[in-house]
Amino acid sequence: MRAEKQYLIAEVDNHLKKSDYVILANFTKVTVADTADLRKKLAAEKAEFHVVKNSSLRIAAKALGLPAFESALVGPTAIVMGGKNAAGVAKILKKFFEEKQKLELKVGVIDKKLVSAADLAKIADLPPFDALRSQFLGLLKSNAAAFVRVLDAKVKKDQPAAA
């Protein structure tokens, strides 16, 4: 293999190793100014946007044991990865598409599982992780409080009979 190809594959490999997710997108209609704007927005989540060759991505993904996304490697491909918040990145990409009507999502890989573009849109609609955590804790707290009230009512009901 030529040195240039090995370099490109190694570069894509380094990008893919930066996080436990990667989102593939078609960037056909995206201008340079739009790309700069998107990169700025993604920087808030410590994510990166890179244009890659499909053949280099195919080889690097196979070497890392990522699921096969051969059908998505058609046309120009950009990858988005980095940071720890895949849902936050999906949210940014969805908002960018809604604003600009550009950047079509192809597929994603999260924790080495293939995720469709439709599922990425659903993930983008989820509340932030901190909000989900607080909702879950609120649910646990409300159920625990209700349980304690039921026990208290039972004790109060049984006390007059015991007296």
N, C-alpha and C positions, 0 to 999 in steps of 0.2 A: 504494500500500500504506500502511496506517495506520502511524503512528509507533510504536505499541505492538508491532505485528508486526515492524517493522524492528528494533526494539530486541531482541526475543526471538531473532530470527534471528541478529543480530550477536553476541548472548551465546553462543548455541550454536556459532556459527562460531569464536569465541574459544576455547571449550572444545575443539573438535575440532583446532585448530591447536597445542594444547599438547603433543601427542605423536604418534608415528607409529602408534598403535593406538587403537582405541575398541572397547569391549565393550558391547553392548546387553543389557539385562536387563529382565525383567518383575518389578516390585516389589509386586505386588498384596497379598501377605500380610505384607509387612514393616512392622513398627511403627516409630514414631519412635525408640524406644529402640534397636531393632535397627539402624536407619539410622545413629544416632550411633555405635554400636559398630563397624559396618562401616566408617564413615568414619575412625574412629580406627585400625583395622587397616590400611586402605589408605594412611593417612598415612605408615606405615613405608616404603612403596614410592614415596612422593611422588605417589600417585594420588588422584584425586578421584571422587566419586559425585554425579551431578546428575540430578534429574528434569527431563525436557524434554518439550515438546509434539512429537508426531510430525510435524506439518506443518512446524514450524520446523527439526527435525532433517532432514527430507527435503530442504528447500530448501538448508540450509547444506551438507549432504553433497554434493548435486549441484553446488553452486558450487565445492567443493573438489576435485571430480573423484573422489570415493570411489565404490567399486562400488555398484551398486544393491542395497539390502537392503529393498526395498519390502514383501516378504512378512513381515518381522520387525516392521514398524511397525503392529502391531495391539495394541490395549489400552494400558495405561499403560507407558511406557518410561522407563528410567533409563540413563544412559551412565556408563561408567567409563573414565577416560583419565588420562594424565599420567605422569610418570616415564619411565624407560627400560626397565623390566623387565616386559614383557607377561606372561612366564611366571610371574613372582612374583605378579603381580596375579591371574592366572587361578588360581593356587594358593590365594590368600586367598579368592577368590570360591567356589571349590569347597569349601574347608573350612567357610566360612560356611554354604553350603547343607547340607552334611552335618550340621553342628551344629544348625541352626535349621529345616531342611526348608523354607526360604523362598528367595526370589530365584531365579527360573528364568532361566537364560541363554538369550538368543535367538540372536544371532550376534555375530561380532566382525570387525573389519577390522584386519589387521596388515600394515603396509607396502603399503597400498592393495590388499590381496588379501582377499577374503571368506573367513571361517573359520567353519565350523559350530559349534554348541554341543558336538557330540561331539568335534570336533577341539580345541576349547578345553579340554575335560576331559583329552584326551591330553597336551596341552601342560602342563597343571597337574600331571600325573603325572611329568613329566620332573624329573631332579635339578636343583638350582640350577646356574646357568651356570658358576660357579667349579668345582663338582664335575665338570661335563662337561669343562671345560678341563683339569683335572688328570687325568681319565681318558684324555683324548686324548693328553696329553703322556706319560703312563705307557705308553700303547700304543706311541707312537713310540719311547720309550726302550727298552722291552723288545724291540721288533723290531730296533732298532739294535744292542742288546747281543747278541741272537741272531745277527745277521748277522756281527758281529765274531768271535763264537765259531766260526762256520762257517769264516770266512776263516783264523782262527788254526789250526783243526784241519787245514785244507788245507795251510797252510804247514808245520806240524809233520809232516804225512804226507809231504810232498815233500822235506823237509830230509834225512832219512836216506838217501834214494835219491840225492841230490846229493852226499853226503859220501863 
